[in-house]
Amino acid sequence: MKFMAKKAKEINDPEYFWEAHRVGIEKEYLHIEQLTNLAALPPSGFDVCVFPLKIVGGSAAPARVVAIFK
């Protein structure tokens, strides 16, 4: 991802960096990034719940992401 951001700055084309986000046009998907403390999770035995803020007219939002241990 860092390479893509650097390349987008070099060629000054914002469309280059966001190309991956266009996947959702044809097939819906969930994109989550910038999570922290993932090393504290076990390899299995938990569910992930995502609680995004509702932003009118928005296509993205900050969210509280939690792990619920089984």
URCORNOR-V371134 format. One record per pair of residues at least 12 apart in sequence whose ideal C-beta (glycine too) atoms are under 10 Angstrom apart, sorted by the first residue. I is the first residue (numbers start at 1). J is the second residue. If there is no record, write none. Layout:
i=I j=J
i=I j=J
This chain:
i=1 j=17
i=1 j=20
i=1 j=33
i=4 j=16
i=4 j=17
i=4 j=18
i=4 j=19
i=4 j=20
i=5 j=17
i=21 j=59
i=21 j=60
i=24 j=59
i=30 j=50
i=31 j=60
i=32 j=48
i=32 j=50
i=32 j=52
i=32 j=63
i=32 j=65
i=34 j=62
i=34 j=65
i=35 j=48
i=35 j=63
i=35 j=65
i=35 j=67
i=36 j=65
i=37 j=67
i=38 j=67
i=40 j=67
i=41 j=67
i=41 j=69
i=42 j=67
i=42 j=69
i=44 j=70
i=45 j=67
i=45 j=69
i=45 j=70
i=46 j=66
i=46 j=67
i=46 j=68
i=46 j=69
i=46 j=70
i=47 j=66
i=47 j=67
i=47 j=68
i=47 j=69
i=47 j=70
i=48 j=65
i=48 j=66
i=48 j=67
i=48 j=68
i=49 j=63
i=49 j=64
i=49 j=65
i=49 j=66
i=49 j=67
i=49 j=68
i=50 j=63
i=50 j=64
i=50 j=65
i=50 j=66
i=51 j=63
i=51 j=64
i=51 j=65
i=51 j=66
i=52 j=64
i=52 j=65
